[in-house]
Amino acid sequence: MVRFPRISNPDEDYGASIHAALPQTDYVEVPAFSLDNILDKFSGPLDFVHVDIQGAEYDVMAQSMACLKRNVRSIMIGTHKSLDMHRALADQFRTEGWVEVLNFD
């Protein structure tokens, strides 16, 4: 389970982050699954995966590189938080042998 901050009108706020759900904030718990667990459910590699997990992409992608290389041909990641973290994640993908096609930083 992960915690997301409770938002009065979710249709108007797409920036909810698990990092914003501090113990003292009002939050909702939702089931969470590892990227490895999700991708291993498919019988072959996926052509394209879009990842936008509200600031958690840095942690999730870093620990899932081997699974991504096995199961995904191309990936688009919506990053949040900071430009330095965005660039570090892009560097990690390049180091792992991914070919960058487009990078908005």
N, C-alpha and C positions, 0 to 999 in steps of 0.2 A: 504494500500500500504506500502511496505517496500523498502528501498533503498539498492542496492548492488553496490559495486564499479564497474565501467566499466573496464573490463580487455581486453587488446589487443588480447590475444589468450586464450579464456576460455578452450580450449582443453588441454592446458598445465598447467593450474592453477586451482586446485580444492579447494583452500583455501579461496575463496571470502567469506567475512563475512559482515553481515549487520552492525556490529560494526565498520568495516573499512570504511564505506561510510559516512565520515564526511561531513558537509555542504560544505566545500571548495574543496572536491574531486569530480571528474567526476563520476557520478553514473547513474544507470538505476533504475526506479521504477517498481516493479512487484506486482501483487495482492497478498494479504496475507489472510489466513484463520486461525481461531483458531483451535487447535487440537480438542476441544470439538465439533465444527461445523462439522469437517471432520468425526470424529468417529460416531457421531449421525446419519450419513447418511446410516450406515449399519444396517441390520435387526437383527443381532446377534453379539455375541462377536467374535472378530478376534483372530485367533490362534497366530499370530505373527505380530509384527510391528517393523520396523527398522526406527530409527529416527537419522538423521544426518543433523542438521540445523545450521551448521557453527557458533557455539558459543552461539546461542540463546536457546539451549536445556535446559539450567539451568532455564531460566525464564519461558519457555513454560511448562516444566514438572512440576515445582513447583505449577503452578496454575491449572494444569489439572489432579491431582492425582485422584480425585473422578471419573472423566470421564474415566480415564485409567482403574481403578479397575472395572468399570461397563462394559467396552467394549473391553478389551484386556487381553488375557491369558498369553502371554509372550512378552517381549520387549527387543530390543537391541538398545543401544544408543551410537552413536559415539560422544564422548565429545571432546572439544577443550578448549583452554585458559590455564587452570592450573590444576595441580594434586589436589590441595586443593579443587577446585570447583567440580572436578570429584568425589572425596571422599565424599564431602558433599551431592552430588546428590545420590550417592549409599546409603549413610546413610539414606537419606530421603525415598528412596524406601523400605529399610529394615524396617524402622519405620512404614511405611504404610502397612506392612504385606507381601511385595513381597519377594519371596525366590530367592536369588542370586545363579545362576548356574555357571557363569563365569564372572570374572572381571579382565580386563587388566589395572592395574594402575601403 
